[in-house]
Amino acid sequence: MFILSLIYSVLFWMSLEILTFVMFFVSYLPLSMETMYNLIRWGLRIIFSLFFIKVRTHGFDRLRDKDRVLLIANHPGLIDPLYLIAYFPQRLRFVASTGLFTVPFFGSLVTRVGAIPHSADKKKSMVYASQLLNVLKKGELVMLFPLEIRDSLEHFQLSEEAIAPLAQALGAEVVSITLLGTELVLPLDNAILKPGRIEVVVGGPNA
């Protein structure tokens, strides 16, 4: 049974690597950010379907007629941003650590899909806030994964305590997104994939 799970997982990771590799070369074509994002979205949907990962979404109507929205989500699984890219009906602008932008191949894609860099360097905070404000003014949705701030700057994330004053300063409304089941399909501390069902809920698990 373990051997089958291992083969299943290896094939899954190979599929993601192939998608990343293909999209890296596609990124050199004169395509818009939205087109790139949609190509990645549909690539991910195909992969998840092939590997029996079912994703259901709830409550997206709560985002209608809202301006300047900061979305915050829990992060129980290893590849949670990929589920959101694949199944969130609107394009998301993820706030990502600056370290991700330097990863070979992947860093180029992170840039091309419009991720917003964030650094723990306080000197760069004004630049970061300015980028966020410009994105929000365009009516785009910004997604953050607030976690406790860790010692290593390579794994820096915004803490929950920093979200409220950040949103207030940007004139944005905070809306929570709850991911359910991702820790069972692919937990943070394990690369072995299991088929399963995932739910993405706007407003919380009981919304």
N, C-alpha and C positions, 0 to 999 in steps of 0.2 A: 504493500500500500504506500509506503514511504517513497519507494522508487517511482511509482506512478505520479505521486504528488510533486516529486522533484522534477520529473520530465515536464509535467504540466507547467510548473513554475518557470523552468528554464525557457520553454517555448514562449511563455508570456513575456518574459524580460527581453528575449530576442526580438519579439514583435515590436515592443516599445523602442528598442534600439534601432531597428530597421526604419520605423516611422521617423525617429529623430534624425537618422542619417539622410533619409530621403528629403525631409523638410529642410534640412540644412542646405542642400543644393537648390531646392525650390526657392529658398529665401533670397537667392541671388537674382531671381527673376523680378521684373518690375511689377510686383504685386502689391496691393494695398495691405495695410495692417489687418483690416477686417477680413480680406480674402485669405490671408495666411492663417488667421485665427480659425476661420471656418474649415479650412482644409485639415488643420490639426484636430478640430472638433470631430469631424466625420471619421477621420482615421482612428481616433480613440474610441468612438462609438462602435466601429467595426471590430476592433480588438476586444473590447469588453463583451460584445455579443458572442464572438467566437469562443471566449473563455468562460461563458455562462455567468457573467456578472450582470445582474439586473439592477437598474437604477430607477427609482421612482422619485418624482418631485412633487412638492406640495406648497401651496401658498404664494405662488409667484404673483398673483393678482394684488398682493399687498404692496408691491413695489410700484404700482401704477400711480402716475401723477405725483411722484416724489422727485424733488430736485436735491442735488448735492447729497448723495447717500454714501455713507461708509458702511460697508458690509463687514461684519466680523464673524468668524466661524471657528468652531472647535476643530481640533486636528488629531483625532484618535488613530488614524491610519497612516500608512507610509506614503501613499500617493494621492491624498485627498484633493490637491489642486486639480489633478487630472479629471476626476469625476465632475468637478465644477465646470471645467472647460468644456467637457463633453456634453453636459446635460443642462447647464444653466442657460435659459433662453436668450439672455442678453450677453454681449461680450463683456468680460470682466477685465479690469486693470489691476493686476496683482501687485501688491507691495512686496518686494523680494530683497533679501540681503544682497549687498553688492558682490559678495563672493560668488553668487550663482552666475553673474554675468561674465565671469572669467573662466567658467568650465568649458573645455573644448566641445564644439558642436552645440551642446545644450545652451551655452551662454548666448550664442548667436540667435537661437530661437527665442530665448527669454526676451531679448531685445526686440526682435521682430514682431512679437505678439503684444508689445506695448507694456511690459512690466515696468514698474516704477522702482528704481533703486533706492535702498534705504541703508544708511550707515549709522553706526554708533558714534561716529565722530560729530561732536557738537558743533564744530565749525561749519559742517555741511548741512546743518539742520534747516537753515533758511532756504537753501537751494531745494532741499527735499520738500519742504512745506510749499514752496512756490510751484513745484511740479504737480503736487497733489491738487492745489487750488486750481491750476489751469485745467486739469483733467475733470475736476468736479464742475467747473464752469461750463464745460462742454456737455454736461448732462450724462457723463459716463459713470459707471458703477466701479467703485474702488473696493477691492477685497483685501482684508488683512486677517492674519492668524495671530491674535494676541496670546502670547505665552509669557511665562516668567522670564525675565532677562537673565541669561546665563553668563558665566564668567568669560567664555570664549567669544570674541567678537565675530568669529566665523559663523556662529550660530545665534547671532543677535536677533531678537524679535521684539516687537513692541509689547510692553506689558499691558494688562487690562487697565491699570490705573492711568496709563498714558492716553488711552483712547478718548475718554470723555473730554479732557481739555483740548486735545487735538481736534476733535469734531467741532467743538465750540469755536475754536479759533478759525476754523475753515468755514463755519456757518453750515455744517453738514448734519444730517440726521443719522444716527447709528441704528442699523437694523441687524439683528442676529440671524445667522444661518446655522442650523444644527445638522450635522452629519451623523447618521445612525447606521451602524453595521460595518463601517469601514475597518474597524479594528478586528473584526472576525474574518474579513476577506483577506486583508493584508495588513497586519499590525505593524506598529512602528519599529519593533525590535526583531522582525522576522521577515525574510524574503520569500517564504513559502506561501504561495497563493492558494486560496480556497474559493471555489465557486460559491456565490451567495447573493443576497439581496441587500441593496443599499438604499437608504432614503435621504433625500435632501429636502429639508423643511425650512421655509422662511418664517422667522418669528419664534422658533423654539419647538421642542418635541411635542408639545401639547397644543400648538397653534392650529 
